[in-house]
Amino acid sequence: MQPPDAGVIVRALGSIGIAEINRAITAGTFPPLPLPVREDGPGWRAEIDLPYGVTATQVIDRREQLASGLRRQLGAVWPEPVTSEHAGRLGPFVGSADISKAKPPRGRCCALDAPVRPWCRCCGFRHISSVLRNVALHNVAGVVQSP
């Protein structure tokens, strides 16, 4: 599976139906990505400065359309706000596969001395606890456990 590049991500954002994003794309004023798309566990992460007046939450609310625009399964697209920046900074995670179909890792977490939880950063898995708190997916296909 090809990693998403800046052009693919901006095109996908243009497909989610937010007028300010579409205007910025049409006018050629969509802000450049502040960081390059980078590999992150079983997928890729990007940071995007959205056009003025568009918040990360607006994009998060349209996750299904974003996944369609990226041509990925819904369970492989997890847009998150970058809370250390402004409200218009989006940090989407684009997985190489649908995480709801992933098998939970086995063994013990090196940092917590507890069973490895799916997507634990210290164990080399993508940590999406902030997404899981915002989306009621505590038992997606029996993979994700509630805390």
FITI-37509 format. One line per 8 residues: number of its first residue (from 1); for each residue y negated, z negated, x of N, C-alpha, C. Coordinates in nm, 4 decimals. Atoms other than C-alpha are relative to their C-alpha. Layout:
<pts>
NUM	Y Z X Y Z X Y Z X; ...
</pts>
This chain:
<pts>
1	0.1176 0.0000 0.0848 0.0000 0.0000 0.0000 -0.1240 0.0000 0.0894; 0.1229 -0.0131 -0.0772 -0.3399 0.1007 0.1342 -0.0950 -0.1159 -0.0293; 0.1015 0.1021 0.0257 -0.6019 -0.1702 0.1825 -0.1203 0.0617 -0.0698; 0.1200 -0.0533 0.0656 -0.9049 -0.1300 -0.0416 -0.1158 0.0029 0.0995; 0.1184 -0.0054 -0.0860 -1.2148 -0.0137 0.1440 -0.1236 -0.0192 -0.0866; 0.1249 0.0252 0.0725 -1.5803 -0.0584 0.0469 -0.0196 0.1008 -0.1124; 0.0183 -0.1021 0.1022 -1.5882 0.2715 -0.1435 0.0888 -0.0224 -0.1219; -0.0941 0.0267 0.1097 -1.2817 0.1839 -0.3512 -0.0472 -0.1197 -0.0815
9	0.0446 0.1214 0.0696 -1.4203 -0.1601 -0.4346 -0.1249 0.0284 -0.0830; 0.1223 -0.0315 0.0747 -1.7632 -0.0281 -0.5355 0.0325 0.0897 -0.1191; -0.0414 -0.0865 0.1120 -1.6004 0.2451 -0.7474 0.0643 -0.0840 -0.1106; -0.0641 0.0867 0.0988 -1.3883 -0.0208 -0.9200 -0.1029 -0.0853 -0.0727; 0.1060 0.0778 0.0651 -1.6957 -0.2352 -0.9848 -0.0776 0.0860 -0.0996; 0.0684 -0.0906 0.0907 -1.8563 0.0690 -1.1439 0.0779 0.0286 -0.1271; -0.0836 -0.0277 0.1173 -1.5672 0.0902 -1.3894 0.0094 -0.1175 -0.0967; -0.0191 0.1196 0.0843 -1.6049 -0.2580 -1.5395 -0.1050 -0.0150 -0.1094
17	0.0931 -0.0019 0.1125 -1.8994 -0.1818 -1.7669 -0.1194 -0.0924 0.0094; 0.1211 0.0802 -0.0163 -2.1872 -0.3817 -1.6213 -0.1132 0.0960 0.0381; 0.1063 -0.1004 -0.0148 -2.5061 -0.1762 -1.6561 -0.0727 -0.0094 0.1338; 0.0752 0.0164 -0.1253 -2.6842 -0.3222 -1.3504 0.0793 0.0547 0.1187; -0.0844 -0.0544 -0.1079 -2.3883 -0.2313 -1.1261 -0.0030 0.1521 -0.0057; -0.0005 -0.1458 0.0142 -2.3744 0.1229 -1.2643 -0.1333 0.0609 0.0420; 0.1321 -0.0494 -0.0412 -2.7512 0.1661 -1.2153 -0.0133 0.0002 0.1520; 0.0094 0.0094 -0.1463 -2.7281 0.0499 -0.8530 0.0859 0.1063 0.0678
25	-0.0862 -0.1036 -0.0573 -2.4378 0.2870 -0.7821 -0.0652 0.1371 -0.0161; 0.0637 -0.1290 0.0278 -2.6158 0.5826 -0.9454 -0.1234 0.0216 0.0869; 0.1233 -0.0102 -0.0789 -2.9415 0.5089 -0.7626 0.0256 -0.0063 0.1503; -0.0317 0.0122 -0.1423 -2.7598 0.4598 -0.4313 -0.0549 -0.1261 0.0632; 0.0573 0.1251 -0.0508 -2.8970 0.1062 -0.4010 0.0989 -0.1164 -0.0049; -0.0980 0.1091 0.0006 -2.5704 -0.0891 -0.4268 0.0017 -0.0624 0.1390; 0.0067 0.0638 -0.1323 -2.5869 -0.3484 -0.1476 0.1261 0.0249 0.0827; -0.1188 -0.0166 -0.0843 -2.3566 -0.2868 0.1506 0.0779 -0.1313 0.0072
33	-0.0812 0.1207 -0.0129 -2.0681 -0.5299 0.1976 -0.0479 -0.0789 0.1216; 0.0486 0.0792 -0.1132 -2.1887 -0.8200 0.4166 0.1045 -0.0182 0.1098; -0.1096 0.0109 -0.0966 -1.8473 -0.8376 0.5876 0.0993 0.1113 -0.0293; -0.1009 -0.1024 0.0280 -1.5757 -0.5757 0.6312 0.1172 -0.0597 -0.0785; -0.1216 0.0424 0.0693 -1.2669 -0.5927 0.4094 0.0989 -0.0431 0.1075; -0.0910 0.0523 -0.1023 -1.0130 -0.8032 0.5986 0.1323 -0.0417 -0.0624; -0.1319 0.0424 0.0440 -0.6467 -0.8848 0.5729 -0.0007 -0.1506 -0.0210; -0.0048 0.1432 0.0327 -0.5780 -1.2228 0.4118 0.1354 -0.0287 -0.0639
41	-0.1335 0.0297 0.0517 -0.2151 -1.3301 0.3766 0.0638 0.1262 -0.0563; -0.0677 -0.1166 0.0574 -0.0318 -1.0936 0.1400 -0.0957 0.0965 -0.0706; 0.0974 -0.0899 0.0619 -0.3401 -0.8839 0.0661 -0.1257 0.0099 0.0833; 0.1273 -0.0201 -0.0674 -0.7048 -0.8309 0.1489 -0.1099 -0.0756 -0.0729; 0.1151 0.0681 0.0572 -1.0322 -1.0126 0.0919 -0.1247 0.0759 0.0402; 0.1301 -0.0619 -0.0257 -1.3794 -0.8692 0.0641 -0.1070 -0.0987 -0.0431; 0.1170 0.0722 0.0515 -1.7223 -1.0225 0.0209 -0.1005 0.1049 -0.0407; 0.0881 -0.1002 0.0579 -1.9648 -0.8346 -0.1978 -0.1259 -0.0682 -0.0511
49	0.1255 0.0415 0.0611 -2.3323 -0.8938 -0.2681 -0.0218 0.0931 -0.1181; 0.0193 -0.0792 0.1209 -2.3690 -0.7777 -0.6264 -0.1485 0.0322 -0.0163; 0.1423 -0.0313 0.0229 -2.6935 -0.6124 -0.7447 -0.0728 -0.1205 -0.0599; 0.0820 0.1088 0.0532 -2.9781 -0.8465 -0.8373 0.0236 -0.0165 -0.1494; -0.0199 0.0300 0.1410 -2.9159 -1.0164 -1.1709 0.1445 0.0004 -0.0456; -0.1424 0.0003 0.0342 -2.5366 -0.9721 -1.1655 0.0641 -0.1176 0.0712; -0.0664 0.1161 -0.0594 -2.3306 -1.2858 -1.1086 0.1482 0.0274 0.0213; -0.1439 -0.0107 -0.0248 -1.9809 -1.3225 -0.9724 0.0788 -0.0304 -0.1267
57	-0.0690 0.0375 0.1234 -1.8820 -1.4840 -1.3028 0.0103 0.1177 -0.0961; -0.0061 -0.1182 0.0868 -1.9682 -1.1638 -1.4909 0.1154 0.0919 0.0400; -0.1090 -0.0846 -0.0481 -1.7221 -0.9717 -1.2736 0.1342 -0.0695 -0.0234; -0.1247 0.0754 0.0208 -1.4581 -1.2452 -1.2932 0.0460 0.0111 -0.1448; -0.0337 -0.0128 0.1420 -1.4731 -1.2240 -1.6724 0.0575 0.1366 -0.0342; -0.0521 -0.1351 0.0230 -1.3781 -0.8546 -1.6400 0.1113 0.0330 0.1005; -0.1073 -0.0169 -0.0992 -1.0784 -0.9031 -1.4080 0.0955 0.1125 -0.0381; -0.0938 -0.1039 0.0435 -0.8564 -0.6750 -1.6170 -0.0560 0.1394 0.0290
65	0.0625 -0.1289 -0.0282 -1.1031 -0.3847 -1.5901 -0.0095 0.0241 0.1508; 0.0073 -0.0127 -0.1456 -1.1479 -0.4534 -1.2173 0.1358 0.0412 0.0563; -0.1346 -0.0363 -0.0457 -0.7709 -0.4382 -1.1631 0.0293 0.1461 -0.0317; -0.0198 -0.1406 0.0365 -0.7624 -0.1064 -1.3486 -0.0784 0.0912 0.0936; 0.0824 -0.0797 -0.0894 -1.0470 0.0274 -1.1368 0.0545 0.0053 0.1419; -0.0613 0.0039 -0.1329 -0.8640 -0.0782 -0.8206 0.1390 0.0621 0.0008; -0.1349 -0.0530 0.0170 -0.5388 0.0687 -0.9557 0.1053 -0.0963 0.0539; -0.0937 0.1062 -0.0400 -0.3589 -0.2610 -0.8971 0.0485 -0.0722 -0.1240
73	-0.0495 0.0833 0.1083 -0.1483 -0.4842 -1.1156 -0.0969 -0.1155 -0.0202; 0.0929 0.1079 0.0315 -0.3483 -0.7536 -1.2918 0.0251 -0.1232 0.0857; -0.0336 0.1178 -0.0800 -0.1648 -1.0278 -1.1029 -0.0279 0.0140 0.1477; 0.0329 -0.0217 -0.1408 -0.2738 -0.8753 -0.7711 -0.1504 -0.0035 0.0254; 0.1462 -0.0027 -0.0145 -0.6510 -0.8946 -0.8360 -0.0568 -0.1341 -0.0436; 0.0544 0.1342 0.0256 -0.8269 -1.2327 -0.8116 -0.1427 -0.0095 0.0510; 0.1395 0.0157 -0.0431 -1.2057 -1.2166 -0.7986 -0.0423 -0.1466 -0.0074; 0.0478 0.1383 -0.0073 -1.3654 -1.5466 -0.6982 -0.1459 -0.0010 0.0426
81	0.1366 0.0122 -0.0531 -1.7236 -1.6590 -0.6452 0.0054 -0.0524 0.1431; 0.0140 0.0586 -0.1337 -1.8285 -1.7307 -0.2878 -0.1021 -0.1110 -0.0164; 0.0877 0.1114 0.0372 -1.9707 -2.0733 -0.3659 -0.0902 -0.0471 0.1133; 0.0868 0.0389 -0.1118 -2.1161 -2.1224 -0.0179 -0.1219 0.0910 0.0107; 0.1123 -0.0941 0.0010 -2.3551 -1.8326 -0.0908 -0.0670 -0.0039 -0.1366; 0.0728 -0.0086 0.1272 -2.5669 -1.7251 -0.3899 0.0949 0.0385 -0.1142; -0.0824 -0.0256 0.1190 -2.4380 -1.6700 -0.7457 0.0443 0.1453 -0.0116; -0.0363 -0.1406 0.0047 -2.4214 -1.2941 -0.6892 0.0936 0.0425 0.1106
89	-0.0957 -0.0342 -0.1067 -2.1728 -1.3110 -0.3995 0.1406 -0.0146 -0.0562; -0.1361 -0.0051 0.0518 -1.8209 -1.2118 -0.5039 0.0965 0.0119 0.1168; -0.1029 -0.0061 -0.1027 -1.5110 -1.2663 -0.2909 0.1349 0.0329 -0.0605; -0.1277 -0.0314 0.0631 -1.2261 -1.0760 -0.4526 0.1153 0.0030 0.0987; -0.1252 -0.0132 -0.0726 -0.8715 -1.1109 -0.3262 0.0777 0.1111 -0.0693; -0.0792 -0.1100 0.0533 -0.6705 -0.7911 -0.3723 0.1353 -0.0053 0.0683; -0.1334 0.0154 -0.0559 -0.3009 -0.8502 -0.3238 0.0729 0.1315 0.0153; -0.0838 -0.1180 -0.0173 -0.0460 -0.6015 -0.2028 0.1068 0.0081 -0.1087
97	-0.0970 0.0039 0.1099 0.1759 -0.7070 -0.4967 -0.0472 -0.1018 -0.1024; 0.0300 0.0936 0.1084 0.1592 -0.9000 -0.8228 0.0530 -0.1381 0.0385; -0.0452 0.1322 -0.0444 0.1664 -1.2686 -0.7229 0.0804 -0.0738 -0.1059; -0.0791 0.0667 0.1026 0.3155 -1.3669 -1.0586 0.1486 0.0310 0.0155; -0.1399 -0.0356 -0.0230 0.6350 -1.1974 -0.9398 0.0486 -0.0451 0.1368; -0.0375 0.0467 -0.1337 0.6352 -1.3589 -0.5960 0.0949 -0.1181 -0.0096; -0.0901 0.1149 -0.0055 0.9075 -1.6012 -0.5025 -0.0722 -0.1139 0.0714; 0.0657 0.1108 -0.0684 0.7846 -1.9476 -0.4118 0.0597 -0.0204 0.1385
105	-0.0519 0.0244 -0.1342 0.8133 -2.0257 -0.0420 0.0862 -0.1254 0.0025; -0.0878 0.1165 -0.0134 1.0764 -2.2721 0.0691 -0.0409 -0.0780 0.1242; 0.0275 0.0818 -0.1167 1.0454 -2.5566 0.3154 -0.1053 -0.1054 -0.0286; 0.0975 0.1070 0.0117 0.7859 -2.8223 0.3823 -0.1335 0.0484 0.0524; 0.1352 -0.0332 -0.0439 0.4111 -2.7868 0.4159 -0.0284 -0.0753 0.1294; 0.0239 0.0624 -0.1299 0.3100 -2.8531 0.7748 -0.1104 -0.1052 -0.0055; 0.1136 0.0919 0.0035 -0.0128 -3.0327 0.6796 0.0213 -0.1171 -0.0953; -0.0119 0.1021 0.1034 0.0918 -3.2288 0.3725 0.1332 -0.0733 0.0015
113	-0.1359 0.0525 -0.0011 0.4567 -3.3074 0.4556 0.0517 -0.0117 -0.1433; -0.0437 -0.0086 0.1392 0.5384 -3.2015 0.1015 0.0616 0.1384 -0.0188; -0.0531 -0.1351 0.0214 0.7231 -2.9078 -0.0506 -0.1129 0.1028 0.0037; 0.1003 -0.1054 -0.0104 0.5379 -2.5853 0.0230 -0.0368 0.0468 -0.1398; 0.0489 -0.0526 0.1270 0.3224 -2.4816 -0.2707 -0.0393 0.1448 0.0210; 0.0383 -0.1401 -0.0184 0.2679 -2.1104 -0.3298 -0.1469 0.0126 0.0391; 0.1348 -0.0366 -0.0435 -0.0396 -1.9723 -0.1543 -0.0738 -0.1121 0.0712; 0.0622 0.1071 -0.0783 -0.1036 -2.2776 0.0643 -0.0481 0.0585 0.1328
121	0.0576 -0.0610 -0.1196 -0.3385 -2.1680 0.3450 0.0608 -0.0569 0.1284; -0.0528 0.0570 -0.1241 -0.1961 -2.4088 0.6007 0.1424 0.0461 0.0275; -0.1362 -0.0496 -0.0177 0.1504 -2.2604 0.5444 0.0038 0.1522 0.0096; 0.0065 -0.1438 -0.0150 0.0323 -1.9036 0.5760 0.0003 0.0770 -0.1303; 0.0023 -0.0668 0.1292 0.0119 -1.8266 0.2056 -0.1406 -0.0051 -0.0573; 0.1321 -0.0085 0.0617 -0.2907 -1.7302 0.0014 -0.0197 -0.1153 -0.0956; 0.0301 0.1154 0.0842 -0.4477 -2.0340 -0.1607 -0.0965 0.0417 -0.1092; 0.0858 -0.0428 0.1093 -0.5882 -1.9564 -0.5035 -0.0220 -0.1125 -0.0995
129	0.0145 0.1136 0.0910 -0.6312 -2.3048 -0.6433 -0.1275 0.0094 -0.0825; 0.1231 -0.0100 0.0781 -0.9896 -2.2315 -0.7460 0.0181 0.0976 -0.1155; -0.0273 -0.0943 0.1073 -0.8699 -1.9338 -0.9465 0.0887 -0.0669 -0.1043; -0.0938 0.0621 0.0932 -0.5873 -2.1349 -1.0974 -0.0673 -0.1066 -0.0848; 0.0724 0.0973 0.0813 -0.8297 -2.4040 -1.2086 -0.0814 0.0699 -0.1079; 0.0843 -0.0716 0.0942 -1.0444 -2.1420 -1.3805 0.0799 0.0821 -0.1013; -0.0838 -0.0802 0.0874 -0.7596 -1.9448 -1.5348 0.1244 -0.0813 -0.0315; -0.1156 0.0821 0.0390 -0.4820 -2.1137 -1.7280 0.1287 0.0719 0.0343
137	-0.1228 -0.0653 -0.0469 -0.1931 -1.9811 -1.5193 0.0903 -0.1010 0.0688; -0.0766 0.1042 -0.0671 -0.0104 -2.3008 -1.4411 0.1498 0.0269 0.0024; -0.1422 -0.0315 -0.0016 0.3289 -2.1461 -1.5140 0.0248 0.1482 -0.0100; -0.0176 -0.1454 0.0024 0.3034 -1.7740 -1.4449 0.1403 0.0302 0.0519; -0.1378 -0.0387 -0.0338 0.6623 -1.6560 -1.4470 0.0746 -0.1120 0.0709; -0.0673 0.1137 -0.0617 0.7647 -2.0070 -1.3389 -0.0308 -0.0163 0.1473; 0.0285 0.0041 -0.1431 0.6056 -1.9546 -0.9960 -0.1036 -0.1062 0.0320; 0.1116 0.0882 -0.0322 0.2809 -2.1501 -1.0043 0.0188 -0.1334 -0.0713
145	-0.0185 0.1334 0.0525 0.3156 -2.5225 -1.0529 -0.1361 -0.0653 -0.0248; 0.1245 0.0741 0.0190 0.0405 -2.7382 -1.2010 -0.0046 -0.1138 0.1003; 0.0088 0.1031 -0.1032 -0.0934 -2.9928 -0.9503 0.0464 -0.1360 -0.0472
</pts>
